[in-house]
Amino acid sequence: MKELRERIEREGKNLGNGILKVDSFINHQVDPLLMDICGREFARRFAHLGATKVLTAEISGIAPALTTALHLGIPVVYARKHKPITMPDQVYLTLAPSHTKGRMVELIVSPEYLANGERVLIIDDFLATGATILGLVRLAEAAGSSVVGIGALIEKSFEGGRKALEPLGVPIESLVCITNMDHGQIVFADR
C-alpha cells in the first residue's frame, strides 16, 4: 500500500535486530488519517469473510483494528496485557513473546466480549514471527470462535510469521511487506 510504504520510507527507523521503529505514526503517536486509509483497505480485502468481531492486541494493534472494524461495521475487541479489576474472574488468557519488550506478555480477553460462534478477523500492527497473532488465535479458539482472516499493517517476511500462520488455512494480508533489514536497510517486497 503506497501511503504506508511512503511513510515508512520517510519516518521509519531500522534499530537493528529486526526492530522497525514506526512510533511517529503507528506505535506511539498515531496518524488517524493513515490508519483510516489502512482500515478501509483491510475492510475491502476482508469484507467477503463475514467477520463478526475484529480482535487485536493492545496497544499498537488498536488503531488499525478500530478503523478496520469501523469500515466493516462490527465491534473490535483487544486483548489486554494486564487484567483490570473490572474484568470477571474467569477470562481467556495466553502468553506470547514480545519482540520489543524482550519477554513473555499475557494476552487476556473477557468472555463477555468474545463469545462462542464469533467469526474473528485478527488485525495487528506487525506480522513478524507470528507469535502474537498465534496467541490471539488461541484466545479466539478458547472462546469457541473461529478465525476467518488475519491482517497486518507491516509484515517482516524474513522472520517467518506467514509460514507459521499458513496452517490455519485463512487469508493472510499485509499492507506492506519488508523482506530484509540487514545493515540498517529497509527493503520492501515489490508486490
LINSULFEN-V713228 format. One record per residue. N is the residue number from 0. RES is the residue in three letters. SS is DSSP state (helix for helix, strand for strand, loop for the rest). Layout:
n = {N | N}
res = {RES | RES}
ss = {SS | SS}
This chain:
n = {0 | 1 | 2 | 3 | 4 | 5 | 6 | 7 | 8 | 9 | 10 | 11 | 12 | 13 | 14 | 15 | 16 | 17 | 18 | 19 | 20 | 21 | 22 | 23 | 24 | 25 | 26 | 27 | 28 | 29 | 30 | 31 | 32 | 33 | 34 | 35 | 36 | 37 | 38 | 39 | 40 | 41 | 42 | 43 | 44 | 45 | 46 | 47 | 48 | 49 | 50 | 51 | 52 | 53 | 54 | 55 | 56 | 57 | 58 | 59 | 60 | 61 | 62 | 63 | 64 | 65 | 66 | 67 | 68 | 69 | 70 | 71 | 72 | 73 | 74 | 75 | 76 | 77 | 78 | 79 | 80 | 81 | 82 | 83 | 84 | 85 | 86 | 87 | 88 | 89 | 90 | 91 | 92 | 93 | 94 | 95 | 96 | 97 | 98 | 99 | 100 | 101 | 102 | 103 | 104 | 105 | 106 | 107 | 108 | 109 | 110 | 111 | 112 | 113 | 114 | 115 | 116 | 117 | 118 | 119 | 120 | 121 | 122 | 123 | 124 | 125 | 126 | 127 | 128 | 129 | 130 | 131 | 132 | 133 | 134 | 135 | 136 | 137 | 138 | 139 | 140 | 141 | 142 | 143 | 144 | 145 | 146 | 147 | 148 | 149 | 150 | 151 | 152 | 153 | 154 | 155 | 156 | 157 | 158 | 159 | 160 | 161 | 162 | 163 | 164 | 165 | 166 | 167 | 168 | 169 | 170 | 171 | 172 | 173 | 174 | 175 | 176 | 177 | 178 | 179 | 180 | 181 | 182 | 183 | 184 | 185 | 186 | 187 | 188 | 189 | 190}
res = {MET | LYS | GLU | LEU | ARG | GLU | ARG | ILE | GLU | ARG | GLU | GLY | LYS | ASN | LEU | GLY | ASN | GLY | ILE | LEU | LYS | VAL | ASP | SER | PHE | ILE | ASN | HIS | GLN | VAL | ASP | PRO | LEU | LEU | MET | ASP | ILE | CYS | GLY | ARG | GLU | PHE | ALA | ARG | ARG | PHE | ALA | HIS | LEU | GLY | ALA | THR | LYS | VAL | LEU | THR | ALA | GLU | ILE | SER | GLY | ILE | ALA | PRO | ALA | LEU | THR | THR | ALA | LEU | HIS | LEU | GLY | ILE | PRO | VAL | VAL | TYR | ALA | ARG | LYS | HIS | LYS | PRO | ILE | THR | MET | PRO | ASP | GLN | VAL | TYR | LEU | THR | LEU | ALA | PRO | SER | HIS | THR | LYS | GLY | ARG | MET | VAL | GLU | LEU | ILE | VAL | SER | PRO | GLU | TYR | LEU | ALA | ASN | GLY | GLU | ARG | VAL | LEU | ILE | ILE | ASP | ASP | PHE | LEU | ALA | THR | GLY | ALA | THR | ILE | LEU | GLY | LEU | VAL | ARG | LEU | ALA | GLU | ALA | ALA | GLY | SER | SER | VAL | VAL | GLY | ILE | GLY | ALA | LEU | ILE | GLU | LYS | SER | PHE | GLU | GLY | GLY | ARG | LYS | ALA | LEU | GLU | PRO | LEU | GLY | VAL | PRO | ILE | GLU | SER | LEU | VAL | CYS | ILE | THR | ASN | MET | ASP | HIS | GLY | GLN | ILE | VAL | PHE | ALA | ASP | ARG}
ss = {loop | helix | helix | helix | helix | helix | helix | helix | helix | helix | helix | loop | strand | strand | strand | strand | loop | loop | strand | strand | strand | loop | helix | helix | helix | helix | helix | loop | loop | loop | loop | helix | helix | helix | helix | helix | helix | helix | helix | helix | helix | helix | helix | helix | helix | helix | helix | helix | helix | loop | loop | loop | strand | strand | strand | strand | strand | loop | loop | loop | loop | helix | helix | helix | helix | helix | helix | helix | helix | helix | helix | helix | loop | loop | strand | strand | strand | strand | strand | strand | loop | loop | loop | loop | loop | loop | loop | loop | loop | loop | strand | strand | strand | strand | strand | strand | strand | strand | loop | loop | loop | loop | strand | strand | strand | strand | strand | strand | strand | strand | loop | loop | loop | loop | loop | loop | loop | loop | strand | strand | strand | strand | strand | strand | strand | strand | strand | loop | loop | loop | helix | helix | helix | helix | helix | helix | helix | helix | helix | helix | helix | helix | loop | loop | loop | strand | strand | strand | strand | strand | strand | strand | strand | strand | strand | strand | helix | helix | helix | loop | helix | helix | helix | helix | helix | helix | loop | loop | loop | loop | strand | strand | strand | strand | strand | strand | strand | strand | strand | strand | loop | helix | helix | helix | loop | loop | strand | strand | loop | loop | loop}
